[in-house]
Amino acid sequence: MKQQAALAEMLAEEEVPRGRGTLSETLRSRLEEMIVDGTLRPGERLDEFDLAQRFKVSRTPVREAVKALVATGLLEMRPRQGLVVATISIPILLEMFQMMAVQEGLCARLAARRASPAQRAALRAIHARLIEALAAGDPLPFYDINTEFHELLYDSAQTQFIAGQTRALRRRVAAYRRYVTYQPGRMVTTIAEHARILEAIERADADAAFQAAVEHVTLLGDDMADFIAAIPPALLEEG
């Protein structure tokens, strides 16, 4: 009940901005952002009427936005529960991480072949900011800057479909991925792994970039066990 009350209070201050795009597209983007950044957590129930009231829109754009997010897997309709933020079972989550490792590797491979000098410089600049965030010891800005690094990596691959699919999967597991960042020592490891990706890209070594990116995302052994143990059970689907 407290969580629902907090959500209602937060949504009460929301209003979908008018302007570019349709109301449903804008609302879909806002809800997706809230799911990705953890404002709306896996398993959390949503009500279409409440969303319409809080965002000051009619029910029609809400239904359209919800339909689009159900299609992407970020929301789901459950019997007797209604609309909820989608949860993922541990076996499926691990498969998603395996797939994402390959997709990130492919983006890094293409970036090593196609990244412009400006994009390589920008990756270095983001990496420097990530090192500063590590020194500050705060995982929240570190996570955000880390996301910037990966977004630019996808752009540097100079591809639309592959980058789009990689982003979609990353958004799908975003609520869980942050628990990797919060593991003790993980931020230090991330810096070293990003450095290997960057070095391979700057050498235009496509194979090394692929391998470094795959290893950066892949969870093995104790890392996998620690990651699973850190996820609150309420965020996981049974089975």
Kinemage of the C-alpha trace (Angstrom):
@kinemage 1
@onewidth
@group {chain A} dominant
@subgroup {mainchain}
@vectorlist {calphas} color= white
{ca met a 1} P 0.000 0.000 0.000
{ca lys a 2} L 2.832 2.427 0.817
{ca gln a 3} L 4.441 1.767 -2.554
{ca gln a 4} L 1.141 2.424 -4.363
{ca ala a 5} L 0.616 5.624 -2.381
{ca ala a 6} L 4.120 6.822 -3.238
{ca leu a 7} L 3.497 6.068 -6.913
{ca ala a 8} L 0.198 7.952 -6.843
{ca glu a 9} L 1.872 10.977 -5.244
{ca met a 10} L 4.650 10.945 -7.848
{ca leu a 11} L 2.228 10.575 -10.750
{ca ala a 12} L 0.068 13.377 -9.422
{ca glu a 13} L 2.786 15.810 -10.459
{ca glu a 14} L 3.070 14.360 -13.980
{ca glu a 15} L 1.593 15.784 -17.119
{ca val a 16} L 2.370 14.455 -20.560
{ca pro a 17} L 3.967 17.333 -22.495
{ca arg a 18} L 2.188 18.332 -25.670
{ca gly a 19} L 4.219 18.869 -28.803
{ca arg a 20} L 6.052 16.466 -31.059
{ca gly a 21} L 4.536 13.010 -31.458
{ca thr a 22} L 1.110 11.785 -30.460
{ca leu a 23} L -0.074 11.688 -26.868
{ca ser a 24} L 0.106 7.891 -26.863
{ca glu a 25} L 3.701 7.934 -28.152
{ca thr a 26} L 4.731 10.517 -25.572
{ca leu a 27} L 3.009 8.616 -22.773
{ca arg a 28} L 4.546 5.347 -23.924
{ca ser a 29} L 8.007 6.938 -23.842
{ca arg a 30} L 7.402 8.360 -20.360
{ca leu a 31} L 6.159 5.061 -18.947
{ca glu a 32} L 9.058 3.206 -20.578
{ca glu a 33} L 11.486 5.652 -19.009
{ca met a 34} L 9.896 5.091 -15.601
{ca ile a 35} L 10.221 1.320 -16.000
{ca val a 36} L 13.820 1.518 -17.188
{ca asp a 37} L 14.951 3.877 -14.416
{ca gly a 38} L 13.233 1.783 -11.734
{ca thr a 39} L 10.480 4.260 -10.807
{ca leu a 40} L 8.014 1.539 -11.804
{ca arg a 41} L 9.315 -1.787 -10.530
{ca pro a 42} L 8.742 -5.299 -11.923
{ca gly a 43} L 5.512 -6.762 -10.562
{ca glu a 44} L 4.008 -3.366 -9.760
{ca arg a 45} L 0.320 -3.053 -10.655
{ca leu a 46} L -0.906 -0.183 -12.829
{ca asp a 47} L -4.410 1.093 -13.469
{ca glu a 48} L -5.341 2.661 -16.810
{ca phe a 49} L -7.908 5.002 -15.276
{ca asp a 50} L -5.401 6.201 -12.680
{ca leu a 51} L -2.765 6.757 -15.369
{ca ala a 52} L -5.221 8.787 -17.440
{ca gln a 53} L -6.115 10.934 -14.430
{ca arg a 54} L -2.562 11.452 -13.273
{ca phe a 55} L -1.125 12.257 -16.695
{ca lys a 56} L -4.150 14.405 -17.569
{ca val a 57} L -5.029 12.532 -20.748
{ca ser a 58} L -8.011 10.521 -21.950
{ca arg a 59} L -8.209 6.744 -21.694
{ca thr a 60} L -7.533 6.265 -25.429
{ca pro a 61} L -3.834 7.300 -25.470
{ca val a 62} L -3.333 5.331 -22.251
{ca arg a 63} L -4.719 2.179 -23.875
{ca glu a 64} L -2.553 2.720 -26.953
{ca ala a 65} L 0.572 3.309 -24.855
{ca val a 66} L -0.142 0.239 -22.724
{ca lys a 67} L -0.731 -1.904 -25.806
{ca ala a 68} L 2.635 -0.831 -27.237
{ca leu a 69} L 4.471 -1.567 -23.976
{ca val a 70} L 2.791 -4.969 -23.642
{ca ala a 71} L 4.038 -5.745 -27.162
{ca thr a 72} L 7.616 -4.937 -26.135
{ca gly a 73} L 7.340 -7.081 -22.996
{ca leu a 74} L 7.751 -4.217 -20.520
{ca leu a 75} L 4.132 -4.527 -19.348
{ca glu a 76} L 1.892 -7.580 -19.146
{ca met a 77} L -1.756 -8.371 -18.479
{ca arg a 78} L -2.295 -11.015 -15.810
{ca pro a 79} L -5.481 -12.890 -14.907
{ca arg a 80} L -7.051 -11.474 -11.735
{ca gln a 81} L -4.241 -8.953 -11.381
{ca gly a 82} L -4.672 -6.834 -14.470
{ca leu a 83} L -1.883 -4.629 -15.812
{ca val a 84} L 1.548 -5.020 -14.176
{ca val a 85} L 5.138 -4.142 -14.932
{ca ala a 86} L 6.540 -7.363 -16.383
{ca thr a 87} L 8.715 -9.654 -14.316
{ca ile a 88} L 11.247 -12.147 -15.627
{ca ser a 89} L 12.114 -15.617 -14.335
{ca ile a 90} L 15.738 -16.343 -13.459
{ca pro a 91} L 16.257 -18.830 -16.346
{ca ile a 92} L 14.855 -16.364 -18.901
{ca leu a 93} L 16.800 -13.479 -17.366
{ca leu a 94} L 20.056 -15.374 -17.711
{ca glu a 95} L 19.224 -16.225 -21.332
{ca met a 96} L 18.566 -12.534 -21.964
{ca phe a 97} L 21.971 -11.641 -20.566
{ca gln a 98} L 23.564 -14.252 -22.799
{ca met a 99} L 21.819 -12.795 -25.837
{ca met a 100} L 22.679 -9.255 -24.824
{ca ala a 101} L 26.351 -10.200 -24.499
{ca val a 102} L 26.378 -11.351 -28.110
{ca gln a 103} L 24.502 -8.270 -29.323
{ca glu a 104} L 26.803 -5.917 -27.432
{ca gly a 105} L 29.760 -7.800 -28.850
{ca leu a 106} L 28.448 -7.337 -32.362
{ca cys a 107} L 27.964 -3.597 -31.772
{ca ala a 108} L 31.530 -3.345 -30.487
{ca arg a 109} L 32.828 -5.315 -33.486
{ca leu a 110} L 31.101 -2.938 -35.888
{ca ala a 111} L 32.216 0.096 -33.878
{ca ala a 112} L 35.825 -1.021 -34.262
{ca arg a 113} L 35.296 -0.993 -38.022
{ca arg a 114} L 33.048 2.043 -38.382
{ca ala a 115} L 33.334 4.477 -35.451
{ca ser a 116} L 34.255 8.002 -36.472
{ca pro a 117} L 37.164 9.865 -34.807
{ca ala a 118} L 34.584 12.050 -33.041
{ca gln a 119} L 32.759 9.010 -31.685
{ca arg a 120} L 35.989 7.444 -30.447
{ca ala a 121} L 36.900 10.682 -28.687
{ca ala a 122} L 33.427 10.846 -27.147
{ca leu a 123} L 33.732 7.277 -25.861
{ca arg a 124} L 37.021 8.245 -24.213
{ca ala a 125} L 35.418 11.316 -22.647
{ca ile a 126} L 32.560 9.257 -21.216
{ca his a 127} L 35.066 6.728 -19.902
{ca ala a 128} L 36.937 9.546 -18.122
{ca arg a 129} L 33.686 10.686 -16.501
{ca leu a 130} L 33.039 7.115 -15.418
{ca ile a 131} L 36.424 7.034 -13.688
{ca glu a 132} L 35.490 10.245 -11.854
{ca ala a 133} L 32.182 8.687 -10.775
{ca leu a 134} L 34.072 5.663 -9.464
{ca ala a 135} L 36.290 7.950 -7.372
{ca ala a 136} L 33.167 9.573 -5.917
{ca gly a 137} L 31.902 6.118 -4.923
{ca asp a 138} L 28.266 6.761 -5.855
{ca pro a 139} L 26.727 3.963 -7.969
{ca leu a 140} L 23.756 6.039 -9.185
{ca pro a 141} L 25.654 8.501 -11.435
{ca phe a 142} L 28.038 5.681 -12.318
{ca tyr a 143} L 25.111 3.642 -13.643
{ca asp a 144} L 23.806 6.576 -15.688
{ca ile a 145} L 27.199 7.372 -17.210
{ca asn a 146} L 27.728 3.691 -17.939
{ca thr a 147} L 24.448 3.737 -19.869
{ca glu a 148} L 25.749 6.693 -21.895
{ca phe a 149} L 28.844 4.684 -22.796
{ca his a 150} L 26.808 1.787 -24.106
{ca glu a 151} L 24.395 4.061 -25.981
{ca leu a 152} L 27.300 5.689 -27.799
{ca leu a 153} L 28.786 2.262 -28.487
{ca tyr a 154} L 25.559 1.303 -30.267
{ca asp a 155} L 25.619 4.569 -32.256
{ca ser a 156} L 29.234 3.946 -33.191
{ca ala a 157} L 28.264 0.618 -34.762
{ca gln a 158} L 26.614 2.685 -37.539
{ca thr a 159} L 23.666 0.323 -37.830
{ca gln a 160} L 19.956 0.735 -37.235
{ca phe a 161} L 18.469 -2.732 -36.774
{ca ile a 162} L 21.227 -4.282 -34.653
{ca ala a 163} L 21.537 -1.210 -32.440
{ca gly a 164} L 17.755 -1.024 -32.105
{ca gln a 165} L 17.467 -4.649 -31.062
{ca thr a 166} L 20.316 -4.247 -28.573
{ca arg a 167} L 18.688 -1.181 -27.026
{ca ala a 168} L 15.327 -2.950 -26.789
{ca leu a 169} L 16.833 -5.895 -24.916
{ca arg a 170} L 18.859 -3.614 -22.667
{ca arg a 171} L 15.688 -1.713 -21.727
{ca arg a 172} L 13.917 -5.004 -21.071
{ca val a 173} L 16.482 -6.059 -18.451
{ca ala a 174} L 17.315 -2.565 -17.154
{ca ala a 175} L 15.464 -3.039 -13.847
{ca tyr a 176} L 17.666 -6.068 -13.162
{ca arg a 177} L 20.904 -4.923 -14.768
{ca arg a 178} L 21.434 -2.183 -12.195
{ca tyr a 179} L 21.908 -4.917 -9.565
{ca val a 180} L 25.050 -5.960 -11.439
{ca thr a 181} L 26.460 -2.435 -11.076
{ca tyr a 182} L 25.709 -2.428 -7.346
{ca gln a 183} L 27.736 -5.569 -6.665
{ca pro a 184} L 30.876 -4.923 -4.551
{ca gly a 185} L 33.849 -4.301 -6.807
{ca arg a 186} L 31.769 -4.267 -9.976
{ca met a 187} L 32.367 -0.587 -10.752
{ca val a 188} L 36.137 -1.114 -10.668
{ca thr a 189} L 35.789 -4.120 -12.954
{ca thr a 190} L 33.596 -2.125 -15.343
{ca ile a 191} L 36.323 0.495 -15.773
{ca ala a 192} L 38.884 -2.147 -16.738
{ca glu a 193} L 36.471 -3.894 -19.113
{ca his a 194} L 35.479 -0.640 -20.812
{ca ala a 195} L 39.158 0.183 -21.255
{ca arg a 196} L 39.677 -3.098 -23.133
{ca ile a 197} L 36.705 -2.363 -25.379
{ca leu a 198} L 38.008 1.135 -26.084
{ca glu a 199} L 41.533 -0.031 -26.823
{ca ala a 200} L 40.255 -2.611 -29.293
{ca ile a 201} L 38.061 -0.028 -31.026
{ca glu a 202} L 40.935 2.438 -31.291
{ca arg a 203} L 43.137 -0.285 -32.809
{ca ala a 204} L 40.289 -1.139 -35.200
{ca asp a 205} L 40.584 -4.709 -33.893
{ca ala a 206} L 37.052 -5.986 -34.527
{ca asp a 207} L 37.620 -9.463 -33.068
{ca ala a 208} L 39.152 -8.129 -29.847
{ca ala a 209} L 36.345 -5.565 -29.482
{ca phe a 210} L 33.733 -8.301 -29.870
{ca gln a 211} L 35.395 -10.523 -27.284
{ca ala a 212} L 35.901 -7.698 -24.790
{ca ala a 213} L 32.272 -6.588 -25.038
{ca val a 214} L 30.931 -10.133 -24.710
{ca glu a 215} L 33.030 -10.731 -21.607
{ca his a 216} L 31.892 -7.387 -20.184
{ca val a 217} L 28.220 -8.433 -20.215
{ca thr a 218} L 28.540 -12.182 -19.591
{ca leu a 219} L 27.828 -13.391 -16.047
{ca leu a 220} L 29.755 -16.466 -14.960
{ca gly a 221} L 30.355 -18.434 -11.774
{ca asp a 222} L 30.292 -16.429 -8.554
{ca asp a 223} L 29.312 -13.238 -10.398
{ca met a 224} L 26.130 -14.916 -11.598
{ca ala a 225} L 25.309 -16.269 -8.137
{ca asp a 226} L 25.912 -12.885 -6.510
{ca phe a 227} L 23.745 -11.157 -9.112
{ca ile a 228} L 20.822 -13.532 -8.564
{ca ala a 229} L 21.121 -13.264 -4.785
{ca ala a 230} L 21.006 -9.457 -4.981
{ca ile a 231} L 17.683 -9.278 -6.864
{ca pro a 232} L 14.674 -8.831 -4.558
{ca pro a 233} L 12.372 -11.884 -4.920
{ca ala a 234} L 9.407 -9.592 -5.641
{ca leu a 235} L 11.047 -8.575 -8.925
{ca leu a 236} L 11.305 -12.143 -10.190
{ca glu a 237} L 8.722 -14.315 -11.868
{ca glu a 238} L 8.296 -17.773 -10.421
{ca gly a 239} L 9.253 -20.709 -12.587
